Amino acid sequence: MHFFEEKILHDGRIIDDDILKVDSFLNHQVDVKLLREFALAVKAAFADMRIDRILTIETSGVAVAFAVAEALGDIPFVFAKKSKSKTVDPYDVYLSQVKSFTRGSVSEITVSKRFLNEGENVLIVDDFLAEGNASLGLLDLCRQAKANAVGVAIAIEKVFQGGRAKLENLGLRVVAGASIKAFHDNKPVF
Amino acid sequence: MHFFEEKILHDGRIIDDDILKVDSFLNHQVDVKLLREFALAVKAAFADMRIDRILTIETSGVAVAFAVAEALGDIPFVFAKKSKSKTVDPYDVYLSQVKSFTRGSVSEITVSKRFLNEGENVLIVDDFLAEGNASLGLLDLCRQAKANAVGVAIAIEKVFQGGRAKLENLGLRVVAGASIKAFHDNKPVF
């Protein structure tokens, strides 16, 4: 999506050819119009599929998921919570593990069994796709619920970290606002 | 707002005349259409004011803020982060303290100095207003930035916990989707 690449070129900050900061429009300050344009492109990319529900993960996925859920006709969305295991009841929630690429830590993510249902077609949405760990965790929640994950919509993916390949190998359609192939001289290569 | 009260009566769950669970439409699964209707009512309630920016707090405020920012014409919104003090640089962020009513703990909240600007009119948005601690923390961030907090828009307030009174005493206009005066027999009294 050209408009998303333009936004990254204009407002993203790349540090040491490694870290992409998009806090001016995606994960701290949020550009509502940009996400709505992204969501309309996601709608077009999945126009041949029935989608019943959006599944994302807190916090930065929430704004992206809101835009996509709205574009798809106000379908329900649910955000998985990064929880402390002490406070969740395994009878009430589906639970999976996600390794954070940026922090190196492992989080438990949970979603209430009431909000992920057998037979539903689920679109996974998130702000970033790197190694794919968050998406794989959300996919695992869908499997536990016997819901059908039909695809993954991502605002920004770093293709070189392999997340897309893993998800496509599992038969999922992956759609991204911007696909970054590399960083060179603190600029993204699309 | 009658539609918001109806939603709570229909889908909210009250436990022990004390805890209101709204995870089926507000803070786990999200009802996009409900929040858009709420946002349009907020727009009407602040129609006489110029609003430049929405300020909220992660996580549950993000969806509400997205809806309001969109209704107000795609103005920027920023969500304060609940941070570990070790990872923030006080030269980069405004920082305040918020006591959590439900957890009894104190969190630090931060917002980048780049995303809260002197002279801007800021509308504070959140999912819940109880004792008002989160809103007061966000107000403190505005003060540090010399931004003008002009009001507070809240999805659900529990009037009996005093948050509205504190904010109104500070001269802020407070608008809520639903104002709960009490719980009786595990039902809300509006």
Boltz contact constraints between the chains, C-beta under 6 A:
constraints:
  - contact:
      token1: [A, 28]
      token2: [B, 112]
      max_distance: 6.0
  - contact:
      token1: [A, 29]
      token2: [B, 76]
      max_distance: 6.0
  - contact:
      token1: [A, 29]
      token2: [B, 78]
      max_distance: 6.0
  - contact:
      token1: [A, 29]
      token2: [B, 115]
      max_distance: 6.0
  - contact:
      token1: [A, 30]
      token2: [B, 77]
      max_distance: 6.0
  - contact:
      token1: [A, 32]
      token2: [B, 69]
      max_distance: 6.0
  - contact:
      token1: [A, 32]
      token2: [B, 70]
      max_distance: 6.0
  - contact:
      token1: [A, 32]
      token2: [B, 74]
      max_distance: 6.0
  - contact:
      token1: [A, 33]
      token2: [B, 74]
      max_distance: 6.0
  - contact:
      token1: [A, 58]
      token2: [B, 59]
      max_distance: 6.0
  - contact:
      token1: [A, 59]
      token2: [B, 58]
      max_distance: 6.0
  - contact:
      token1: [A, 59]
      token2: [B, 59]
      max_distance: 6.0
  - contact:
      token1: [A, 62]
      token2: [B, 62]
      max_distance: 6.0
  - contact:
      token1: [A, 62]
      token2: [B, 63]
      max_distance: 6.0
  - contact:
      token1: [A, 63]
      token2: [B, 62]
      max_distance: 6.0
  - contact:
      token1: [A, 63]
      token2: [B, 66]
      max_distance: 6.0
  - contact:
      token1: [A, 66]
      token2: [B, 63]
      max_distance: 6.0
  - contact:
      token1: [A, 66]
      token2: [B, 66]
      max_distance: 6.0
  - contact:
      token1: [A, 69]
      token2: [B, 32]
      max_distance: 6.0
  - contact:
      token1: [A, 70]
      token2: [B, 32]
      max_distance: 6.0
  - contact:
      token1: [A, 74]
      token2: [B, 32]
      max_distance: 6.0
  - contact:
      token1: [A, 74]
      token2: [B, 33]
      max_distance: 6.0
  - contact:
      token1: [A, 76]
      token2: [B, 29]
      max_distance: 6.0
  - contact:
      token1: [A, 77]
      token2: [B, 30]
      max_distance: 6.0
  - contact:
      token1: [A, 78]
      token2: [B, 29]
      max_distance: 6.0
  - contact:
      token1: [A, 112]
      token2: [B, 28]
      max_distance: 6.0
  - contact:
      token1: [A, 115]
      token2: [B, 29]
      max_distance: 6.0
